[in-house]
């Protein structure tokens, strides 16, 4: 079984997603967050499931789609770190550039 760690930024992303969805439907928000965590676990067990994005540059980031969202993560020996959970409509490269000092 693999391990995953959720960064502070990704944790805030999850809170923001939950709050946005919960404003209309709390059960749907709970289900989506559960789906994210199931994906995190799957990525920890099979870290190469994700794909790279050329528009991100040479950073060692992988991406995995969950519905309309992109899970952004990095692979380390023995675990994966979830760096961001971003809606696909956002300018993902720009958000990651803004967060770069945190990571």
C-alpha distances in whole Angstrom, upper triangle without the diagonal:
4,7,10,14,17,20,23,25,22,22,26,25,23,26,29,27,27,30,32,31,31,35,35,33,30,28,28,27,24,23,23,21,18,18,17,14,13,13,12,9,9,11,8,6,10,12,15,15,18,21,24,27,30,32,29,30,29,26,23,21,20,20,19,22,21,24,27,25,23,20,20,17,17,15,15,13,10,10,12,15,17,20,22,22,26,28,29,33,32,33,30,31,33,31,29,32,33,29,29,30,28,25
4,7,10,14,17,20,21,19,19,23,22,21,24,26,25,25,29,30,29,30,33,34,32,29,28,27,25,23,22,21,19,17,17,16,13,12,12,10,7,8,8,5,5,8,9,12,13,15,19,21,24,27,28,26,27,25,22,19,18,16,18,17,19,19,23,25,22,20,17,17,14,13,11,11,10,7,6,8,11,13,17,19,19,23,25,26,30,29,30,26,27,30,28,25,28,29,26,25,27,24,21
4,7,10,13,17,18,16,16,20,20,18,21,24,23,23,26,28,27,28,31,32,30,28,27,26,24,22,21,20,18,16,16,14,11,12,12,9,7,9,9,5,7,10,10,14,15,16,19,21,24,27,28,25,26,24,21,18,17,16,17,17,19,19,23,24,21,19,16,16,13,12,10,10,10,7,5,7,9,11,14,17,18,21,24,25,29,28,28,25,26,28,25,23,26,27,23,23,24,21,18
4,7,10,13,15,12,13,16,16,15,18,20,19,20,23,25,24,25,28,30,28,25,25,24,21,20,19,18,15,15,15,12,10,11,10,7,7,9,8,6,9,11,10,14,14,14,17,19,21,24,25,22,24,22,19,16,15,14,15,14,17,17,20,22,18,16,13,12,10,10,9,10,11,9,5,5,6,7,11,13,14,18,21,22,25,24,25,21,23,25,22,20,23,23,20,20,21,18,15
4,6,10,12,10,10,13,14,13,16,18,18,19,21,23,23,24,27,29,27,25,25,24,21,20,20,18,15,15,16,13,11,13,12,9,10,13,11,9,13,15,13,16,17,16,19,20,22,25,25,22,23,22,18,16,15,15,15,16,18,18,21,22,18,16,13,12,10,10,10,10,12,11,7,6,5,6,9,11,13,17,20,22,25,23,24,20,22,23,20,18,21,21,17,17,18,15,13
4,7,8,6,6,10,10,10,12,14,15,15,18,20,20,21,24,26,24,22,22,21,18,17,18,16,13,14,14,11,10,13,12,9,11,14,12,11,15,17,15,18,18,16,19,19,21,24,23,20,22,22,18,16,14,14,14,15,16,16,19,19,16,14,11,10,9,11,12,13,16,14,11,9,6,5,7,8,10,14,17,19,22,20,21,18,19,20,17,15,18,18,15,16,16,13,12
4,5,5,6,9,10,11,12,14,15,16,18,20,21,22,24,27,26,24,25,23,20,20,21,18,15,17,17,14,13,16,15,12,15,17,15,14,18,19,17,19,20,18,20,19,20,23,22,19,21,20,16,15,14,15,15,16,18,18,21,20,17,15,12,11,10,11,13,13,16,16,13,10,7,6,5,8,10,13,17,19,21,19,20,17,18,18,15,13,16,15,11,12,13,9,8
4,5,5,6,9,10,11,12,14,15,17,18,20,21,23,25,25,23,24,23,20,19,21,19,16,18,19,15,15,19,18,15,18,20,18,18,22,23,20,23,23,21,22,22,23,25,24,21,23,23,19,18,16,18,18,19,20,19,22,21,18,16,14,13,13,14,17,17,20,20,16,14,11,9,8,9,11,14,17,20,22,19,20,17,18,18,15,14,16,14,11,13,13,9,10
4,5,5,6,9,10,11,12,14,15,16,18,20,21,24,24,22,24,22,19,19,21,18,15,18,18,15,15,19,17,15,18,20,18,18,22,23,20,22,22,19,21,20,20,22,21,18,20,21,17,17,15,16,16,17,18,18,20,19,15,14,12,11,12,14,17,18,21,21,18,15,11,9,7,6,9,10,14,17,18,15,16,14,15,14,11,10,13,11,8,11,11,8,9
4,5,5,6,9,10,10,12,14,15,16,18,20,22,22,20,21,19,16,16,17,14,12,14,15,11,12,15,14,11,15,17,15,16,19,20,17,20,19,17,18,18,19,21,20,18,20,21,17,17,14,14,13,14,15,14,17,16,12,11,9,9,10,12,15,17,20,19,16,13,9,6,5,4,6,9,12,15,17,15,16,13,15,15,12,11,15,14,11,13,14,11,11
4,5,5,6,9,10,11,12,14,16,16,18,21,20,18,19,18,15,14,16,14,11,13,14,11,11,15,15,12,15,18,17,17,20,21,20,22,21,20,22,22,22,25,24,21,24,24,21,20,17,18,17,17,17,16,18,18,14,14,12,12,13,15,18,19,22,21,17,14,11,9,9,8,8,11,14,17,19,17,19,17,19,19,15,15,18,16,13,16,17,13,13
4,5,5,6,9,10,11,12,14,15,17,19,19,18,19,18,15,15,17,15,12,15,17,13,14,18,17,16,19,21,20,20,24,24,22,25,24,22,23,23,23,26,24,21,24,25,22,22,19,19,18,18,18,17,19,18,14,15,13,14,15,17,20,22,25,24,20,18,14,12,10,9,9,11,13,17,18,16,17,16,18,17,13,14,17,15,12,15,16,13,14
4,5,5,6,9,10,11,12,14,16,18,18,17,18,16,13,14,16,13,11,14,14,11,13,16,15,14,17,19,18,19,22,23,21,23,21,19,20,20,20,23,21,19,22,23,20,20,17,17,15,15,15,14,15,14,11,11,10,11,13,16,19,21,25,24,20,17,14,11,9,7,6,7,9,13,14,12,14,13,15,15,11,12,16,14,12,15,17,14,14
4,5,5,6,9,10,11,12,14,16,15,14,15,13,10,11,12,10,7,10,11,9,10,13,13,12,15,17,17,18,21,22,20,22,21,19,21,22,22,25,24,22,25,26,22,22,18,18,16,15,15,13,14,14,11,12,10,12,14,17,20,22,25,23,20,17,14,11,11,9,7,9,11,14,16,15,17,15,18,19,15,16,19,18,16,18,20,17,17
4,6,5,6,9,10,10,12,15,15,13,15,14,10,11,13,11,9,12,14,12,13,16,17,16,18,21,20,21,24,25,24,26,25,23,25,25,25,28,27,24,28,29,25,25,22,22,20,19,18,16,17,16,14,15,14,16,17,20,23,25,27,26,22,20,17,14,14,12,10,12,13,17,18,17,19,18,21,20,17,18,21,19,17,20,21,18,19
4,5,5,6,9,10,11,13,14,13,15,14,10,12,15,12,11,15,15,13,15,18,18,17,21,22,22,23,26,27,25,27,25,23,24,25,24,27,25,23,27,28,25,25,22,22,19,19,18,16,16,15,13,14,14,16,18,21,24,26,29,28,25,22,19,15,15,12,10,10,11,15,15,14,16,16,19,18,15,16,19,17,16,19,21,18,19
4,6,5,6,8,10,12,12,11,13,11,8,10,12,9,8,12,12,11,13,16,16,16,19,20,20,22,24,25,24,25,23,21,22,23,23,26,24,23,26,28,25,25,21,20,18,16,15,13,12,11,10,12,12,15,17,21,24,26,29,28,24,21,19,15,15,11,9,9,9,12,13,13,16,15,19,19,15,17,20,19,18,21,23,20,20
4,6,5,6,8,10,10,8,10,9,5,7,10,8,7,10,12,11,13,16,16,16,19,21,21,22,25,26,25,27,25,23,25,26,26,29,28,26,30,31,28,27,24,23,20,19,17,14,14,14,13,15,15,17,19,23,25,27,30,29,25,22,20,17,17,14,11,12,12,16,17,17,20,19,22,22,19,20,24,22,21,24,25,22,23
4,6,5,6,9,10,9,12,11,8,10,13,11,11,14,16,15,16,19,20,20,23,24,24,26,29,29,28,30,28,26,28,29,28,31,29,28,31,33,30,30,26,26,23,22,20,17,17,16,15,18,18,20,22,26,28,30,33,32,28,25,23,19,19,16,14,14,14,17,18,17,20,20,24,23,19,21,24,22,21,25,26,23,24
4,6,6,8,9,10,12,11,8,11,13,11,12,15,16,15,18,20,20,21,24,25,25,27,29,30,29,30,28,26,27,28,27,30,27,27,30,32,29,29,26,25,22,21,19,16,15,14,13,16,17,20,22,26,29,31,34,33,29,26,24,20,20,16,13,13,12,15,15,15,18,18,22,21,18,21,24,22,21,25,26,24,25
4,5,6,6,7,9,7,5,9,10,9,10,13,14,14,16,18,19,20,22,23,24,26,28,28,28,29,27,25,27,28,27,30,28,28,31,33,30,30,27,25,22,20,18,15,13,13,13,16,17,20,23,26,29,31,34,33,29,26,24,21,21,17,14,14,12,15,15,16,20,20,24,23,21,23,26,24,24,27,29,26,27
4,5,5,4,7,7,5,8,10,10,11,13,15,15,17,19,20,21,23,25,26,27,29,30,30,32,29,28,29,31,30,33,32,31,34,36,33,33,29,28,25,23,21,18,16,16,16,19,20,23,25,28,31,33,36,34,30,28,26,22,23,20,17,17,16,19,19,20,23,23,27,26,23,25,28,27,26,29,30,28,28
4,6,7,10,10,9,12,14,14,14,17,18,19,21,23,23,24,27,28,29,31,33,33,33,34,32,30,32,33,32,35,33,32,36,37,35,35,31,30,27,26,23,20,19,18,18,21,22,25,27,31,34,36,39,37,33,31,28,25,25,22,19,18,17,20,19,20,23,24,27,27,24,26,29,27,26,30,31,29,30
4,7,9,9,9,12,13,13,15,17,18,19,21,23,23,25,27,28,29,31,33,33,33,35,32,30,32,33,32,35,33,33,37,38,36,36,32,31,27,25,23,20,18,17,18,21,23,26,28,32,35,37,40,38,34,32,30,26,26,23,20,19,17,20,19,21,24,25,29,28,26,28,31,29,29,32,34,31,32
4,6,5,6,9,10,11,13,14,16,17,19,20,21,23,25,26,27,29,31,31,32,33,30,29,31,33,32,35,34,33,37,39,36,35,32,30,27,24,22,18,17,17,18,21,22,25,28,31,33,36,38,36,33,30,29,25,26,23,19,19,18,20,21,22,26,26,29,29,27,29,32,30,29,33,34,32,32
4,5,5,6,9,10,11,12,14,15,17,18,20,21,23,24,26,27,29,30,30,32,29,29,31,33,32,36,34,33,37,38,35,35,31,29,26,24,22,18,17,18,18,21,21,24,26,30,32,34,36,34,31,28,27,24,25,22,19,19,18,21,22,23,27,26,30,30,27,28,32,30,29,32,33,30,31
4,5,5,6,9,10,11,12,14,16,16,18,20,21,23,24,26,27,28,29,31,28,27,30,32,32,36,35,34,37,38,36,34,31,29,26,23,21,17,16,18,18,21,21,24,26,30,31,33,35,33,30,28,27,24,25,22,19,20,19,22,23,24,28,27,31,31,28,29,33,32,30,33,35,32,32
4,5,5,6,9,10,10,12,14,15,16,18,20,21,22,24,26,26,27,28,25,25,27,29,29,32,31,31,34,36,33,32,28,26,23,20,18,14,13,14,15,18,18,22,24,27,29,32,34,32,29,26,25,22,23,20,17,17,16,18,20,21,25,24,28,28,25,27,30,29,28,31,33,30,30
4,5,5,6,9,10,11,13,14,15,17,19,20,21,23,25,26,25,27,25,24,26,28,27,31,30,29,32,33,31,30,26,24,21,19,17,13,13,13,13,16,16,20,22,25,27,29,32,30,26,24,22,19,20,17,14,15,14,17,18,19,23,22,25,26,23,24,27,26,25,28,30,27,27
4,6,5,6,9,10,11,12,14,15,17,18,20,21,23,24,25,27,24,24,26,28,29,32,31,30,33,34,31,30,27,25,22,20,18,14,14,16,15,18,17,20,22,25,26,28,30,28,25,23,22,19,20,18,15,17,17,20,21,22,25,24,27,28,25,26,29,28,26,29,30,27,27
4,6,5,6,9,10,10,12,14,15,16,18,20,21,22,23,25,22,22,24,27,27,31,31,29,33,34,31,29,26,24,21,18,16,12,12,14,14,16,16,20,21,24,26,28,30,28,24,22,22,19,21,18,15,17,16,19,21,22,25,24,27,28,25,26,30,29,27,29,31,28,28
4,5,5,6,9,10,11,12,14,15,16,18,20,21,21,22,20,19,21,23,24,27,27,26,29,30,27,26,23,20,17,15,13,9,9,11,10,13,13,16,18,21,23,26,28,26,23,20,19,16,18,15,12,13,12,15,17,18,21,20,23,24,22,22,26,26,24,26,28,25,25
4,5,5,6,9,10,11,13,14,15,17,19,20,20,22,19,19,21,23,24,28,27,25,29,29,26,25,21,20,17,15,14,10,12,13,11,13,12,15,16,20,21,23,26,24,20,18,17,14,15,13,11,13,13,16,18,19,22,20,23,24,21,21,25,24,22,24,26,23,22
4,5,5,6,9,10,11,12,14,15,17,18,19,21,19,19,22,24,25,29,29,27,30,31,28,26,23,20,18,15,15,11,13,15,14,15,13,17,17,20,21,23,25,23,19,18,17,15,17,16,13,16,16,19,21,22,25,22,26,27,24,24,28,27,25,27,29,25,24
4,5,5,6,9,10,10,12,14,15,16,17,19,16,16,19,21,23,26,26,25,28,29,26,24,21,18,16,12,11,8,9,12,11,13,11,15,16,19,20,22,24,22,19,17,17,14,17,15,12,14,15,16,19,20,23,21,24,25,23,23,26,26,24,26,28,25,24
4,5,5,6,9,10,10,12,14,15,15,17,14,14,17,19,20,24,24,22,25,25,23,21,17,15,13,10,10,7,10,12,9,10,8,11,12,16,17,19,22,20,16,14,13,10,13,11,9,11,12,15,18,18,20,18,21,22,19,19,23,23,21,22,25,22,20
4,5,5,6,9,10,11,13,14,14,17,15,15,18,21,22,26,26,24,27,27,24,21,18,16,15,13,13,10,13,15,13,13,10,13,13,16,16,18,20,18,14,13,12,10,13,13,11,14,16,18,21,21,23,20,23,25,22,21,25,25,22,23,25,22,20
4,5,5,6,9,10,11,12,13,16,14,14,18,21,23,26,27,25,28,28,25,22,19,17,15,12,13,10,13,16,14,14,12,15,14,17,17,19,20,18,15,13,14,13,16,15,14,16,18,19,22,23,25,22,25,27,24,23,27,27,25,26,28,25,23
4,5,5,6,9,10,10,11,13,10,11,14,17,19,23,23,22,24,24,21,19,16,13,11,9,9,8,11,14,12,11,9,11,11,14,14,17,19,17,14,12,12,10,14,13,11,14,15,16,20,20,22,19,21,24,21,20,24,25,22,23,26,23,21
4,5,5,6,9,10,9,12,11,11,14,17,19,22,23,21,23,23,20,17,14,12,11,10,11,10,14,16,13,12,8,10,9,11,12,14,16,14,10,8,9,7,11,11,11,14,16,18,21,21,22,19,21,23,20,19,22,23,20,21,23,20,18
4,5,5,6,9,10,13,12,13,17,19,22,25,26,24,26,25,22,19,17,15,14,12,14,13,16,19,16,15,12,14,12,13,13,14,15,13,10,9,11,10,14,15,14,18,20,21,25,24,26,23,24,27,24,22,26,27,24,24,26,23,21
4,5,5,6,8,10,9,11,14,17,20,24,25,23,25,24,22,19,16,14,13,11,13,12,15,18,16,15,12,14,12,14,13,15,16,14,11,10,12,12,16,16,15,18,20,20,24,24,26,22,24,27,25,23,26,28,25,25,27,25,22
4,5,5,5,7,7,8,11,14,17,20,22,20,22,21,18,15,13,10,10,9,11,12,15,18,15,13,10,11,9,10,9,12,13,12,9,7,10,9,13,14,14,16,18,19,23,22,23,20,21,24,22,20,23,25,22,22,24,22,19
4,6,5,9,10,11,14,16,19,23,24,22,23,22,19,16,14,12,13,12,15,15,19,21,18,16,12,13,10,10,8,10,11,8,6,6,9,10,13,15,16,19,21,22,26,25,26,22,23,26,24,21,24,26,23,22,24,22,19
4,6,9,9,12,15,18,21,24,26,24,25,24,22,18,17,14,15,14,16,17,20,23,20,18,15,16,13,13,11,12,12,9,9,9,12,13,17,18,19,22,24,24,28,28,28,25,26,29,27,24,28,29,26,26,28,25,22
4,6,6,9,12,15,18,21,24,22,23,22,20,16,15,12,13,12,15,15,19,21,19,17,14,15,12,12,10,12,13,11,10,10,13,14,17,18,18,21,23,23,26,26,27,23,24,27,26,23,26,28,26,25,27,25,22
4,6,7,10,12,16,19,21,19,20,18,16,12,11,9,10,10,14,15,19,20,18,15,12,12,9,9,7,9,10,10,8,7,10,11,14,16,16,19,21,21,24,24,24,20,21,24,23,20,23,25,22,21,24,22,19
4,5,8,10,14,16,19,17,18,17,15,12,11,8,10,10,13,16,19,20,18,15,13,13,11,10,8,12,13,13,12,10,13,14,16,17,18,19,21,20,24,24,24,20,21,24,23,20,23,25,23,22,25,24,20
4,7,10,13,17,19,18,19,18,17,14,12,9,9,7,10,12,15,17,16,13,12,12,11,12,11,14,16,15,14,12,14,14,16,16,16,18,19,18,22,22,22,19,20,24,23,20,23,26,24,23,26,25,21
4,7,10,13,15,14,16,15,14,12,9,5,5,5,8,11,14,15,13,10,9,9,9,10,10,14,16,16,14,11,13,12,13,14,14,15,16,15,19,19,19,16,16,20,19,17,20,22,20,20,23,22,19
4,7,10,12,12,13,13,12,11,8,5,5,7,9,13,15,16,14,11,11,10,10,11,12,16,18,19,17,14,15,14,15,15,15,15,17,15,18,18,17,14,15,18,18,16,18,21,20,19,23,22,19
4,7,9,8,9,9,9,8,7,5,6,9,12,15,18,17,15,12,12,10,10,11,12,16,18,20,18,15,15,14,14,14,15,15,17,15,18,17,16,13,12,16,16,14,16,19,18,17,20,20,17
4,5,6,8,9,10,10,8,7,7,10,12,16,17,16,15,11,12,10,12,13,15,18,22,23,21,18,17,16,15,14,15,14,15,13,15,15,13,10,9,13,14,12,14,17,17,16,20,20,18
4,5,6,8,10,11,10,11,11,14,16,19,21,19,18,15,16,14,15,15,18,21,24,26,24,20,20,19,18,17,18,17,18,16,17,16,14,12,10,14,15,13,14,18,18,17,20,21,19
4,6,9,10,12,11,12,12,15,16,19,21,18,17,14,16,13,15,16,19,22,25,27,25,22,20,19,17,16,17,15,16,14,15,14,11,9,7,10,12,11,11,15,16,15,19,20,18
4,7,7,9,8,10,11,14,16,19,21,19,16,13,14,11,13,13,16,19,22,24,22,19,17,16,14,14,15,14,16,14,16,14,11,8,6,9,11,8,9,12,13,11,15,16,14
4,6,9,9,11,13,17,19,22,24,22,20,17,17,14,15,14,16,19,22,25,23,20,19,18,16,16,19,18,20,18,19,17,14,12,9,12,14,11,10,14,15,12,16,17,15
4,6,8,11,14,17,20,23,25,24,22,18,18,14,14,12,14,16,19,22,21,18,17,18,16,17,20,19,22,20,22,20,17,15,12,15,16,13,12,16,16,13,16,17,14
4,6,9,12,15,18,21,24,23,20,16,15,11,11,9,12,13,17,19,18,15,14,14,12,14,17,17,20,19,21,19,16,13,11,13,14,10,10,14,13,10,13,14,11
4,7,10,14,17,20,23,22,19,15,14,10,9,6,8,10,13,16,14,12,11,12,11,13,16,17,20,19,22,20,18,15,13,16,16,12,13,16,14,12,15,15,11
4,7,10,13,16,19,18,15,12,10,7,6,5,8,11,14,16,14,11,10,10,9,10,13,14,16,16,19,17,16,12,11,14,13,10,12,15,13,12,15,14,11
4,7,10,13,16,16,13,10,8,6,5,6,8,12,15,16,14,10,10,10,10,11,12,13,15,15,18,17,16,12,12,16,15,12,15,17,16,15,18,17,14
4,7,10,13,12,10,6,6,5,6,9,11,15,18,18,15,12,12,10,10,10,10,10,12,11,15,14,14,11,12,15,14,12,15,17,16,16,19,18,16
4,7,10,11,8,6,5,7,8,11,13,16,19,19,16,13,13,11,12,11,10,11,12,11,15,15,16,13,15,18,16,15,18,20,19,19,22,21,18
4,6,7,6,5,6,9,11,15,16,20,23,22,19,16,16,13,14,12,10,10,10,9,12,14,15,13,15,18,17,16,20,21,20,21,24,23,21
4,6,5,6,7,11,13,16,18,21,24,23,20,17,16,13,15,12,9,10,9,10,13,14,17,15,18,20,18,18,22,22,21,23,26,24,22
4,5,8,10,14,16,20,22,25,28,27,23,20,20,17,17,15,11,11,9,9,12,14,17,15,19,21,19,20,23,24,23,25,28,26,25
4,7,10,13,16,20,22,26,29,28,25,21,20,17,17,14,10,9,6,6,8,10,13,12,16,18,16,17,21,21,21,23,26,24,23
4,7,10,13,17,19,22,26,25,21,18,17,13,13,10,7,5,4,5,8,9,12,10,14,16,14,14,18,18,17,19,23,21,20
4,6,10,13,16,19,22,22,19,15,14,11,11,8,6,5,6,6,10,10,11,9,11,14,12,12,15,17,15,17,20,19,17
4,6,10,13,16,19,19,15,12,10,7,8,6,5,7,9,10,13,13,14,11,13,15,13,12,16,17,15,16,19,17,15
4,7,10,14,17,17,14,10,9,6,5,5,6,8,11,11,14,13,13,9,11,13,11,9,13,14,12,13,16,14,12
4,7,10,13,14,10,7,5,4,5,7,9,11,15,15,18,17,17,13,14,16,14,11,14,16,13,13,16,14,11
4,7,10,11,9,6,5,7,7,10,13,15,18,18,22,20,19,15,15,18,16,13,15,17,14,13,15,14,10
4,7,8,6,5,7,9,11,13,16,18,21,21,25,23,23,19,19,21,20,17,19,21,18,16,18,17,13
4,6,5,6,7,11,12,16,18,21,24,25,28,26,26,22,21,24,22,19,21,22,19,17,18,17,13
4,6,8,11,14,16,19,22,25,28,28,31,30,29,26,25,28,26,23,24,26,23,21,22,20,17
4,7,10,14,16,19,21,24,27,28,32,30,30,26,27,29,27,24,26,28,24,23,24,22,18
4,7,10,13,16,17,21,24,25,28,27,27,23,24,26,24,21,23,24,21,20,21,19,16
4,6,9,12,14,17,20,21,24,23,23,19,20,22,20,17,20,21,18,17,19,17,13
4,6,9,12,15,18,20,23,21,21,17,18,20,17,14,17,18,15,14,16,13,10
4,6,8,11,15,16,19,18,18,15,16,17,15,13,16,16,13,14,16,13,10
4,7,10,14,15,18,15,15,12,13,14,11,9,12,13,9,10,12,10,7
4,6,10,12,14,12,13,10,11,12,9,8,12,12,9,11,14,11,10
4,7,9,12,11,12,10,13,14,11,11,14,14,12,15,17,15,14
4,6,8,7,9,7,11,11,9,10,13,13,12,15,18,16,15
4,5,6,9,8,12,13,11,13,16,16,16,18,21,20,19
4,5,8,7,11,12,11,13,16,17,17,19,22,21,20
4,7,8,11,12,12,14,16,17,17,20,23,22,22
4,5,9,9,8,11,13,13,14,16,19,19,19
4,6,5,6,9,10,11,13,14,18,18,18
4,5,5,6,9,10,11,12,16,16,15
4,6,5,6,9,10,10,14,15,14
4,5,5,6,9,10,13,14,14
4,5,5,6,9,12,12,12
4,5,5,6,9,10,9
4,5,5,8,10,10
4,6,8,9,10
4,6,6,7
4,5,5
4,6
4
